[in-house]
Amino acid sequence: MTGGDTVSLYLQYFDHLAATAARAIAEGVSRDSLVATAEVPAQFAIAPPLGPLMTGFHRWNLQRALEEATKTR
């Protein structure tokens, strides 16, 4: 189980993903370009040894967020 602070952080992360996807679409940024250069924002970073894994998950999450944002347009 987890506490409210962790849930709040996840909700902030999901909001960040949605906003990043919407901004990319509005600016005409390609999915490949966005995903290839995406880095985990500092406020969502985890233990340094897990950084590459988190970056991979973050890029995958951005792809999904872009798909969702495209569906709602």
N, CA, C and O atoms as CSV, one atom per row, in Angstrom:
chain,resi,resn,atom,element,x,y,z
A,1,MET,N,N,0.845,-1.177,0.000
A,1,MET,CA,C,0.000,0.000,0.000
A,1,MET,C,C,0.888,1.238,0.000
A,1,MET,O,O,2.083,1.180,0.290
A,2,THR,N,N,0.277,2.320,-0.325
A,2,THR,CA,C,1.026,3.573,-0.389
A,2,THR,C,C,0.200,4.703,0.216
A,2,THR,O,O,-1.013,4.590,0.396
A,3,GLY,N,N,0.880,5.767,0.515
A,3,GLY,CA,C,0.205,6.901,1.125
A,3,GLY,C,C,-0.247,7.930,0.108
A,3,GLY,O,O,0.025,7.814,-1.087
A,4,GLY,N,N,-0.931,8.922,0.598
A,4,GLY,CA,C,-1.483,9.969,-0.249
A,4,GLY,C,C,-0.443,10.770,-1.013
A,4,GLY,O,O,-0.708,11.228,-2.124
A,5,ASP,N,N,0.747,10.947,-0.427
A,5,ASP,CA,C,1.794,11.705,-1.113
A,5,ASP,C,C,2.208,11.003,-2.406
A,5,ASP,O,O,2.431,11.654,-3.426
A,6,THR,N,N,2.308,9.694,-2.360
A,6,THR,CA,C,2.702,8.938,-3.556
A,6,THR,C,C,1.608,8.999,-4.613
A,6,THR,O,O,1.893,9.174,-5.798
A,7,VAL,N,N,0.368,8.856,-4.191
A,7,VAL,CA,C,-0.754,8.941,-5.131
A,7,VAL,C,C,-0.793,10.334,-5.761
A,7,VAL,O,O,-1.007,10.472,-6.966
A,8,SER,N,N,-0.589,11.342,-4.955
A,8,SER,CA,C,-0.569,12.717,-5.469
A,8,SER,C,C,0.549,12.912,-6.496
A,8,SER,O,O,0.345,13.568,-7.518
A,9,LEU,N,N,1.710,12.353,-6.231
A,9,LEU,CA,C,2.825,12.467,-7.169
A,9,LEU,C,C,2.498,11.773,-8.487
A,9,LEU,O,O,2.801,12.300,-9.558
A,10,TYR,N,N,1.880,10.592,-8.417
A,10,TYR,CA,C,1.484,9.892,-9.646
A,10,TYR,C,C,0.464,10.714,-10.434
A,10,TYR,O,O,0.553,10.791,-11.660
A,11,LEU,N,N,-0.485,11.316,-9.764
A,11,LEU,CA,C,-1.478,12.140,-10.453
A,11,LEU,C,C,-0.812,13.341,-11.129
A,11,LEU,O,O,-1.181,13.715,-12.242
A,12,GLN,N,N,0.161,13.936,-10.460
A,12,GLN,CA,C,0.910,15.041,-11.064
A,12,GLN,C,C,1.661,14.557,-12.303
A,12,GLN,O,O,1.714,15.251,-13.318
A,13,TYR,N,N,2.241,13.361,-12.210
A,13,TYR,CA,C,2.968,12.791,-13.347
A,13,TYR,C,C,2.019,12.563,-14.520
A,13,TYR,O,O,2.356,12.886,-15.659
A,14,PHE,N,N,0.843,12.010,-14.253
A,14,PHE,CA,C,-0.127,11.778,-15.331
A,14,PHE,C,C,-0.566,13.101,-15.958
A,14,PHE,O,O,-0.725,13.185,-17.175
A,15,ASP,N,N,-0.759,14.123,-15.145
A,15,ASP,CA,C,-1.097,15.448,-15.669
A,15,ASP,C,C,0.034,15.974,-16.549
A,15,ASP,O,O,-0.206,16.562,-17.603
A,16,HIS,N,N,1.265,15.754,-16.102
A,16,HIS,CA,C,2.430,16.171,-16.890
A,16,HIS,C,C,2.449,15.467,-18.247
A,16,HIS,O,O,2.694,16.106,-19.270
A,17,LEU,N,N,2.194,14.169,-18.264
A,17,LEU,CA,C,2.163,13.418,-19.516
A,17,LEU,C,C,1.106,13.982,-20.462
A,17,LEU,O,O,1.376,14.208,-21.641
A,18,ALA,N,N,-0.084,14.203,-19.943
A,18,ALA,CA,C,-1.180,14.719,-20.775
A,18,ALA,C,C,-0.838,16.100,-21.325
A,18,ALA,O,O,-1.084,16.375,-22.499
A,19,ALA,N,N,-0.279,16.961,-20.497
A,19,ALA,CA,C,0.084,18.307,-20.950
A,19,ALA,C,C,1.205,18.263,-21.979
A,19,ALA,O,O,1.187,19.013,-22.955
A,20,THR,N,N,2.173,17.393,-21.764
A,20,THR,CA,C,3.283,17.262,-22.715
A,20,THR,C,C,2.768,16.767,-24.063
A,20,THR,O,O,3.179,17.267,-25.110
A,21,ALA,N,N,1.877,15.793,-24.034
A,21,ALA,CA,C,1.304,15.276,-25.277
A,21,ALA,C,C,0.503,16.353,-26.000
A,21,ALA,O,O,0.642,16.517,-27.212
A,22,ALA,N,N,-0.321,17.077,-25.279
A,22,ALA,CA,C,-1.131,18.136,-25.893
A,22,ALA,C,C,-0.243,19.224,-26.494
A,22,ALA,O,O,-0.513,19.716,-27.589
A,23,ARG,N,N,0.801,19.594,-25.783
A,23,ARG,CA,C,1.719,20.623,-26.278
A,23,ARG,C,C,2.438,20.136,-27.536
A,23,ARG,O,O,2.602,20.899,-28.488
A,24,ALA,N,N,2.866,18.880,-27.547
A,24,ALA,CA,C,3.552,18.319,-28.716
A,24,ALA,C,C,2.641,18.334,-29.935
A,24,ALA,O,O,3.072,18.682,-31.035
A,25,ILE,N,N,1.393,17.961,-29.739
A,25,ILE,CA,C,0.434,17.969,-30.849
A,25,ILE,C,C,0.223,19.396,-31.357
A,25,ILE,O,O,0.239,19.640,-32.563
A,26,ALA,N,N,0.026,20.329,-30.436
A,26,ALA,CA,C,-0.213,21.724,-30.818
A,26,ALA,C,C,0.979,22.329,-31.563
A,26,ALA,O,O,0.808,23.165,-32.450
A,27,GLU,N,N,2.187,21.898,-31.194
A,27,GLU,CA,C,3.396,22.440,-31.809
A,27,GLU,C,C,3.852,21.634,-33.021
A,27,GLU,O,O,4.845,21.980,-33.661
A,28,GLY,N,N,3.131,20.564,-33.335
A,28,GLY,CA,C,3.477,19.747,-34.486
A,28,GLY,C,C,4.719,18.893,-34.300
A,28,GLY,O,O,5.355,18.499,-35.278
A,29,VAL,N,N,5.065,18.608,-33.070
A,29,VAL,CA,C,6.230,17.769,-32.780
A,29,VAL,C,C,5.865,16.321,-33.085
A,29,VAL,O,O,4.812,15.838,-32.669
A,30,SER,N,N,6.729,15.641,-33.804
A,30,SER,CA,C,6.440,14.242,-34.138
A,30,SER,C,C,6.596,13.351,-32.906
A,30,SER,O,O,7.348,13.656,-31.980
A,31,ARG,N,N,5.868,12.255,-32.930
A,31,ARG,CA,C,5.951,11.285,-31.834
A,31,ARG,C,C,7.375,10.806,-31.667
A,31,ARG,O,O,7.893,10.761,-30.551
A,32,ASP,N,N,8.020,10.443,-32.778
A,32,ASP,CA,C,9.379,9.906,-32.699
A,32,ASP,C,C,10.354,10.912,-32.107
A,32,ASP,O,O,11.217,10.552,-31.307
A,33,SER,N,N,10.215,12.165,-32.499
A,33,SER,CA,C,11.099,13.207,-31.983
A,33,SER,C,C,10.873,13.423,-30.491
A,33,SER,O,O,11.829,13.499,-29.719
A,34,LEU,N,N,9.631,13.522,-30.094
A,34,LEU,CA,C,9.304,13.733,-28.690
A,34,LEU,C,C,9.823,12.588,-27.833
A,34,LEU,O,O,10.474,12.811,-26.812
A,35,VAL,N,N,9.535,11.377,-28.249
A,35,VAL,CA,C,9.893,10.212,-27.453
A,35,VAL,C,C,11.406,10.019,-27.397
A,35,VAL,O,O,11.949,9.667,-26.349
A,36,ALA,N,N,12.083,10.246,-28.514
A,36,ALA,CA,C,13.534,10.023,-28.570
A,36,ALA,C,C,14.313,10.942,-27.643
A,36,ALA,O,O,15.392,10.588,-27.167
A,37,THR,N,N,13.762,12.123,-27.389
A,37,THR,CA,C,14.488,13.103,-26.580
A,37,THR,C,C,13.924,13.266,-25.172
A,37,THR,O,O,14.441,14.066,-24.393
A,38,ALA,N,N,12.889,12.533,-24.841
A,38,ALA,CA,C,12.217,12.703,-23.551
A,38,ALA,C,C,13.099,12.258,-22.386
A,38,ALA,O,O,13.728,11.200,-22.423
A,39,GLU,N,N,13.125,13.078,-21.378
A,39,GLU,CA,C,13.808,12.774,-20.133
A,39,GLU,C,C,12.797,12.898,-19.000
A,39,GLU,O,O,11.849,13.679,-19.085
A,40,VAL,N,N,13.002,12.138,-17.961
A,40,VAL,CA,C,12.112,12.197,-16.809
A,40,VAL,C,C,12.348,13.524,-16.086
A,40,VAL,O,O,13.480,13.827,-15.710
A,41,PRO,N,N,11.292,14.317,-15.888
A,41,PRO,CA,C,11.451,15.571,-15.155
A,41,PRO,C,C,11.976,15.308,-13.737
A,41,PRO,O,O,11.642,14.299,-13.116
A,42,ALA,N,N,12.786,16.216,-13.250
A,42,ALA,CA,C,13.444,16.041,-11.953
A,42,ALA,C,C,12.470,15.729,-10.821
A,42,ALA,O,O,12.779,14.929,-9.938
A,43,GLN,N,N,11.296,16.357,-10.844
A,43,GLN,CA,C,10.362,16.136,-9.736
A,43,GLN,C,C,9.801,14.715,-9.704
A,43,GLN,O,O,9.201,14.305,-8.710
A,44,PHE,N,N,9.996,13.957,-10.799
A,44,PHE,CA,C,9.498,12.587,-10.853
A,44,PHE,C,C,10.622,11.556,-10.893
A,44,PHE,O,O,10.362,10.361,-11.030
A,45,ALA,N,N,11.863,12.008,-10.776
A,45,ALA,CA,C,13.008,11.104,-10.840
A,45,ALA,C,C,13.006,10.141,-9.650
A,45,ALA,O,O,12.494,10.436,-8.570
A,46,ILE,N,N,13.605,8.979,-9.905
A,46,ILE,CA,C,13.726,7.980,-8.848
A,46,ILE,C,C,15.199,7.687,-8.629
A,46,ILE,O,O,16.054,8.389,-9.167
A,47,ALA,N,N,15.506,6.668,-7.852
A,47,ALA,CA,C,16.883,6.325,-7.517
A,47,ALA,C,C,17.741,6.257,-8.782
A,47,ALA,O,O,17.349,5.620,-9.760
A,48,PRO,N,N,18.908,6.908,-8.772
A,48,PRO,CA,C,19.765,6.955,-9.960
A,48,PRO,C,C,20.016,5.611,-10.654
A,48,PRO,O,O,20.008,5.572,-11.884
A,49,PRO,N,N,20.236,4.517,-9.934
A,49,PRO,CA,C,20.465,3.262,-10.648
A,49,PRO,C,C,19.263,2.819,-11.502
A,49,PRO,O,O,19.420,2.038,-12.441
A,50,LEU,N,N,18.088,3.315,-11.174
A,50,LEU,CA,C,16.878,2.957,-11.915
A,50,LEU,C,C,16.536,3.982,-12.995
A,50,LEU,O,O,15.519,3.847,-13.676
A,51,GLY,N,N,17.366,4.992,-13.155
A,51,GLY,CA,C,17.112,6.053,-14.116
A,51,GLY,C,C,16.861,5.564,-15.538
A,51,GLY,O,O,15.875,5.978,-16.148
A,52,PRO,N,N,17.718,4.693,-16.095
A,52,PRO,CA,C,17.474,4.222,-17.461
A,52,PRO,C,C,16.145,3.473,-17.602
A,52,PRO,O,O,15.455,3.609,-18.613
A,53,LEU,N,N,15.800,2.700,-16.604
A,53,LEU,CA,C,14.519,1.984,-16.638
A,53,LEU,C,C,13.359,2.974,-16.613
A,53,LEU,O,O,12.412,2.845,-17.389
A,54,MET,N,N,13.432,3.958,-15.722
A,54,MET,CA,C,12.374,4.961,-15.621
A,54,MET,C,C,12.272,5.766,-16.911
A,54,MET,O,O,11.169,6.107,-17.339
A,55,THR,N,N,13.411,6.076,-17.537
A,55,THR,CA,C,13.383,6.814,-18.798
A,55,THR,C,C,12.646,6.005,-19.863
A,55,THR,O,O,11.854,6.556,-20.627
A,56,GLY,N,N,12.904,4.707,-19.914
A,56,GLY,CA,C,12.204,3.844,-20.863
A,56,GLY,C,C,10.706,3.831,-20.614
A,56,GLY,O,O,9.914,3.943,-21.550
A,57,PHE,N,N,10.319,3.696,-19.358
A,57,PHE,CA,C,8.888,3.717,-19.026
A,57,PHE,C,C,8.277,5.077,-19.352
A,57,PHE,O,O,7.158,5.160,-19.857
A,58,HIS,N,N,9.018,6.134,-19.061
A,58,HIS,CA,C,8.517,7.486,-19.326
A,58,HIS,C,C,8.265,7.674,-20.818
A,58,HIS,O,O,7.241,8.236,-21.209
A,59,ARG,N,N,9.178,7.216,-21.641
A,59,ARG,CA,C,9.004,7.347,-23.098
A,59,ARG,C,C,7.816,6.521,-23.580
A,59,ARG,O,O,7.062,6.962,-24.447
A,60,TRP,N,N,7.650,5.343,-23.028
A,60,TRP,CA,C,6.486,4.519,-23.381
A,60,TRP,C,C,5.202,5.232,-22.944
A,60,TRP,O,O,4.228,5.276,-23.696
A,61,ASN,N,N,5.202,5.785,-21.739
A,61,ASN,CA,C,4.030,6.514,-21.241
A,61,ASN,C,C,3.699,7.707,-22.130
A,61,ASN,O,O,2.525,7.996,-22.363
A,62,LEU,N,N,4.722,8.403,-22.631
A,62,LEU,CA,C,4.478,9.524,-23.536
A,62,LEU,C,C,3.814,9.053,-24.836
A,62,LEU,O,O,2.916,9.715,-25.355
A,63,GLN,N,N,4.258,7.919,-25.350
A,63,GLN,CA,C,3.624,7.376,-26.555
A,63,GLN,C,C,2.146,7.116,-26.309
A,63,GLN,O,O,1.307,7.460,-27.142
A,64,ARG,N,N,1.823,6.515,-25.177
A,64,ARG,CA,C,0.421,6.244,-24.852
A,64,ARG,C,C,-0.353,7.540,-24.672
A,64,ARG,O,O,-1.494,7.650,-25.121
A,65,ALA,N,N,0.261,8.526,-24.016
A,65,ALA,CA,C,-0.409,9.818,-23.820
A,65,ALA,C,C,-0.682,10.495,-25.151
A,65,ALA,O,O,-1.736,11.104,-25.331
A,66,LEU,N,N,0.246,10.397,-26.079
A,66,LEU,CA,C,0.020,10.964,-27.411
A,66,LEU,C,C,-1.119,10.250,-28.126
A,66,LEU,O,O,-1.945,10.893,-28.774
A,67,GLU,N,N,-1.168,8.957,-28.015
A,67,GLU,CA,C,-2.274,8.197,-28.634
A,67,GLU,C,C,-3.610,8.638,-28.051
A,67,GLU,O,O,-4.572,8.856,-28.788
A,68,GLU,N,N,-3.667,8.766,-26.747
A,68,GLU,CA,C,-4.914,9.194,-26.096
A,68,GLU,C,C,-5.289,10.622,-26.511
A,68,GLU,O,O,-6.453,10.902,-26.798
A,69,ALA,N,N,-4.318,11.504,-26.541
A,69,ALA,CA,C,-4.593,12.898,-26.912
A,69,ALA,C,C,-5.063,12.981,-28.359
A,69,ALA,O,O,-5.915,13.806,-28.687
A,70,THR,N,N,-4.525,12.149,-29.207
A,70,THR,CA,C,-4.933,12.146,-30.605
A,70,THR,C,C,-6.371,11.631,-30.768
A,70,THR,O,O,-7.107,12.112,-31.630
A,71,LYS,N,N,-6.759,10.677,-29.961
A,71,LYS,CA,C,-8.126,10.124,-30.009
A,71,LYS,C,C,-9.163,11.176,-29.621
A,71,LYS,O,O,-10.266,11.196,-30.166
A,72,THR,N,N,-8.810,12.037,-28.691
A,72,THR,CA,C,-9.785,13.000,-28.161
A,72,THR,C,C,-9.885,14.264,-29.009
A,72,THR,O,O,-10.723,15.124,-28.734
A,73,ARG,N,N,-9.066,14.388,-30.009
A,73,ARG,CA,C,-9.092,15.591,-30.863
A,73,ARG,C,C,-10.149,15.471,-31.910
A,73,ARG,O,O,-10.322,16.382,-32.720
